[in-house]
Amino acid sequence: MPPSHLLLALAVVFVWGTNFVVIKLGLAELPPFLFATLRFTLSAFPFVLFIRRPPVRWRSLAAFGVLLGAGEFGLLYYAMRSDISPGLASLVIQTQVFFTIGLSMLLRGERVRPLQGVALGLAVGGIALIAARMDASATAWGLGLVLMAAFCWACANLVAQSAGKVDMLAFMVWSSLFAVPPLLAASLLLEGPAALTASLQQASVAAWGAVLWQALGNTLFGYGAWNWLLSRHPAATVTPNALLVPVFGMTASAWWLAEPLPGWKLGAAALVIAGLALNVLASRLAALRAVPAGAVR
């Protein structure tokens, strides 16, 4: 990977990691489902007016939009309102890697590799440590919600994979349309029209900045650039950079929001990140074994 591409990958994971602090700042003024509704509305408009729909089925766009929007981010925002800190959320959401592997095994008959089994064990150990040390930074309800959000992200991953190699910026823009209706319905039902109207009227420039950062920085730039890199380099070269997401997330949360980092939290992070790293190693070794003897690597 050339240096410019590596810098782009690092920029993406920096945006994704620090984004958890931005989410928390936005939630200080906006209810979670309204916040998510605004994010995906601005991820779609006005871009759908001049970006052509990618050549994929409507149901794939709809499934991805609902899973990523209402599933992952709706649940994540709801949990981060008061039930889990940004730093821990940035760590726990990465369990989507193992949910993706499990779903691939169940639906596609893929086999788990021995190293992946060890990797899963390490990650589960980290999550168990978080569950055993519940405090103000995470409740059982918050941990469960983020795990459900990670599962929805894993389901969205499988939908995106089934779409094939398409323009992922267009895919993100058009799928965002389908995230808006369920999120808006959840906002109206759970937060109420009065709260929705009052929040929109009282939102500060900072709150709207958080919304724009979610839409343009995290969604369109983040996913667009990441999938651009994946289309030009092997996944085993690009994906290890994602290990820095919880590192950036926990560091930014400690710096901007004064989130404490006691030893048990660092230990849980080490276990989860080690599990993620071992899973990447297992995938890379499998890819190397699949190269025919004598082929150029």
ZIHU-V398537 format. One record per backbone hydrogen bond with DSSP energy under -1.0 kcal/mol. NH is the residue of the N-H (numbers start at 1). CO is the residue of the C=O. If there is no record, write none. Layout:
nh = {NH/NH}
co = {CO/CO}
This chain:
nh = {6/7/8/9/10/11/12/13/14/15/16/17/18/19/20/21/22/23/24/25/26/27/29/30/35/36/37/38/39/40/41/42/44/45/48/49/50/51/56/61/62/63/64/65/66/67/68/69/71/72/73/74/75/76/77/78/79/80/83/85/89/90/92/93/94/95/96/97/99/100/101/102/103/104/105/106/107/108/110/117/118/119/120/121/122/123/124/125/126/127/128/129/130/131/132/138/139/143/144/145/146/147/148/149/150/151/152/153/154/155/156/157/158/159/160/161/162/164/166/171/172/173/174/175/176/178/183/184/185/186/187/188/189/190/191/192/196/197/198/199/200/201/202/203/208/209/210/211/212/213/214/215/216/218/219/220/221/222/223/224/225/226/227/228/229/230/231/232/233/237/238/239/241/242/243/244/245/248/249/250/251/252/253/254/255/256/257/259/266/267/268/269/270/271/272/273/274/275/276/277/278/279/280/281/282/283/284/285/286/287/288/289/290/295}
co = {2/3/4/5/6/7/8/9/10/11/12/13/14/15/17/18/18/19/20/21/22/23/26/26/31/32/33/34/35/36/37/38/40/41/44/46/47/47/54/57/58/59/60/61/62/63/64/65/66/67/68/69/71/72/73/74/75/76/79/137/85/86/88/89/91/92/93/94/95/96/97/98/99/100/101/102/103/104/104/113/114/115/116/117/118/119/120/121/122/123/124/125/126/127/128/135/83/139/140/141/142/143/144/145/146/147/148/149/150/151/152/153/154/155/156/157/158/161/164/167/168/169/170/171/172/175/179/180/181/182/183/184/185/186/187/187/192/193/194/195/196/197/198/199/204/205/206/207/208/209/210/211/212/213/214/215/216/217/219/220/221/222/223/224/225/226/227/229/229/234/234/235/238/239/240/241/242/244/245/246/247/248/249/250/251/252/253/253/262/263/264/265/266/267/268/269/270/271/272/273/274/275/276/277/278/279/280/281/282/283/284/285/286/292}
